[in-house]
Amino acid sequence: MKKFQFGLDSVLSYRQQVLDSRQNEYAIALKRMHEQQARLEDAQARYQQMNALFRQQAAEGMTAADAMGFENGLRMLEGEIARESKLLQDRQREVEQKRGQVVQAHMDATVLERLKEKKKDDYQKAGQKQEEQFIDELVSAARISGGY
């Protein structure tokens, strides 16, 4: 009996390549999201530090010009935090989109893998049935020829 061949092996191989590619894209998107999260946390920490310094110096007494400088710096950091937050949300949406693509690619590949296994099982069962039939024919031929 000849060796089993799955007619859709090239399609299965392509689906595996797509899955690998999607997984890589997902990993890159996750990395970008984590980097953006770190940038946001850094901006928030700088804001907290500046705000604490402002409160400390305000308690000790400061000039109006110094107070305005702190307020401008704090507003600037608030704007930066807002931008970084929006970018983080964009990165999170991208991660979710890539995750969906990975899930879909995984399902596509899995369907073909299951089909291949089913076809292989059917092929093996057919081969086993042919062998049993051959053995039955040999036994029948041996009985007819008087061997048994």
ZICORCOR-V344699 format. One record per residue. N is the residue number from 1. RES is the residue in three letters. PHI is phi in degrees with one decimal (* if undefined). BURIAL is b if it has 24 or more other C-alpha atoms within 12 Angstrom, else e. Layout:
N/RES/PHI/BURIAL
N/RES/PHI/BURIAL
This chain:
1/MET/*/e
2/LYS/-73.0/e
3/LYS/-68.9/e
4/PHE/-67.4/e
5/GLN/-131.7/e
6/PHE/-95.6/e
7/GLY/-64.2/e
8/LEU/-105.4/e
9/ASP/-58.7/e
10/SER/-66.7/e
11/VAL/-68.1/e
12/LEU/-61.0/b
13/SER/-61.7/e
14/TYR/-61.5/e
15/ARG/-62.8/b
16/GLN/-66.2/b
17/GLN/-64.7/e
18/VAL/-62.2/e
19/LEU/-60.3/b
20/ASP/-59.5/e
21/SER/-62.6/e
22/ARG/-64.2/b
23/GLN/-65.1/b
24/ASN/-65.1/e
25/GLU/-61.8/e
26/TYR/-63.3/b
27/ALA/-62.8/e
28/ILE/-64.6/e
29/ALA/-63.1/b
30/LEU/-62.1/b
31/LYS/-62.0/e
32/ARG/-63.7/e
33/MET/-64.9/b
34/HIS/-65.1/e
35/GLU/-63.9/e
36/GLN/-65.8/b
37/GLN/-61.6/b
38/ALA/-65.2/e
39/ARG/-63.2/e
40/LEU/-63.2/b
41/GLU/-62.7/e
42/ASP/-63.8/e
43/ALA/-63.5/b
44/GLN/-65.6/b
45/ALA/-65.8/e
46/ARG/-63.3/e
47/TYR/-62.4/b
48/GLN/-61.9/e
49/GLN/-64.2/e
50/MET/-64.2/b
51/ASN/-64.6/b
52/ALA/-64.6/e
53/LEU/-63.9/e
54/PHE/-60.4/b
55/ARG/-63.4/e
56/GLN/-64.1/e
57/GLN/-70.2/e
58/ALA/-67.4/e
59/ALA/-68.3/e
60/GLU/-83.7/e
61/GLY/103.2/e
62/MET/-148.0/e
63/THR/-79.5/e
64/ALA/-64.2/e
65/ALA/-64.5/e
66/ASP/-65.0/e
67/ALA/-62.1/e
68/MET/-64.0/e
69/GLY/-62.5/e
70/PHE/-63.8/b
71/GLU/-62.6/e
72/ASN/-63.4/e
73/GLY/-62.6/e
74/LEU/-66.2/b
75/ARG/-63.5/e
76/MET/-61.4/e
77/LEU/-67.5/b
78/GLU/-62.5/e
79/GLY/-63.3/e
80/GLU/-63.0/e
81/ILE/-62.2/b
82/ALA/-62.7/e
83/ARG/-64.0/e
84/GLU/-65.5/b
85/SER/-65.4/b
86/LYS/-64.6/e
87/LEU/-62.3/e
88/LEU/-64.1/b
89/GLN/-62.5/e
90/ASP/-61.9/e
91/ARG/-63.9/b
92/GLN/-65.8/b
93/ARG/-63.7/e
94/GLU/-62.4/e
95/VAL/-61.8/b
96/GLU/-63.7/e
97/GLN/-63.5/e
98/LYS/-64.9/b
99/ARG/-62.2/b
100/GLY/-62.2/e
101/GLN/-66.6/e
102/VAL/-64.5/b
103/VAL/-60.3/e
104/GLN/-63.6/e
105/ALA/-63.9/b
106/HIS/-64.7/b
107/MET/-63.9/e
108/ASP/-61.2/e
109/ALA/-68.6/b
110/THR/-64.6/e
111/VAL/-58.7/e
112/LEU/-68.5/b
113/GLU/-63.7/e
114/ARG/-65.9/e
115/LEU/-61.4/e
116/LYS/-61.4/b
117/GLU/-62.8/e
118/LYS/-63.9/e
119/LYS/-63.1/e
120/LYS/-66.1/e
121/ASP/-61.7/e
122/ASP/-60.7/e
123/TYR/-62.9/e
124/GLN/-66.6/e
125/LYS/-64.6/e
126/ALA/-64.0/e
127/GLY/-65.1/e
128/GLN/-65.1/e
129/LYS/-64.3/e
130/GLN/-63.5/e
131/GLU/-63.5/e
132/GLU/-63.2/e
133/GLN/-65.0/e
134/PHE/-62.0/e
135/ILE/-63.3/e
136/ASP/-59.4/e
137/GLU/-65.5/e
138/LEU/-64.0/e
139/VAL/-63.9/e
140/SER/-63.1/e
141/ALA/-65.2/e
142/ALA/-67.8/e
143/ARG/-66.0/e
144/ILE/-65.9/e
145/SER/-78.3/e
146/GLY/91.7/e
147/GLY/-73.0/e
148/TYR/-118.2/e
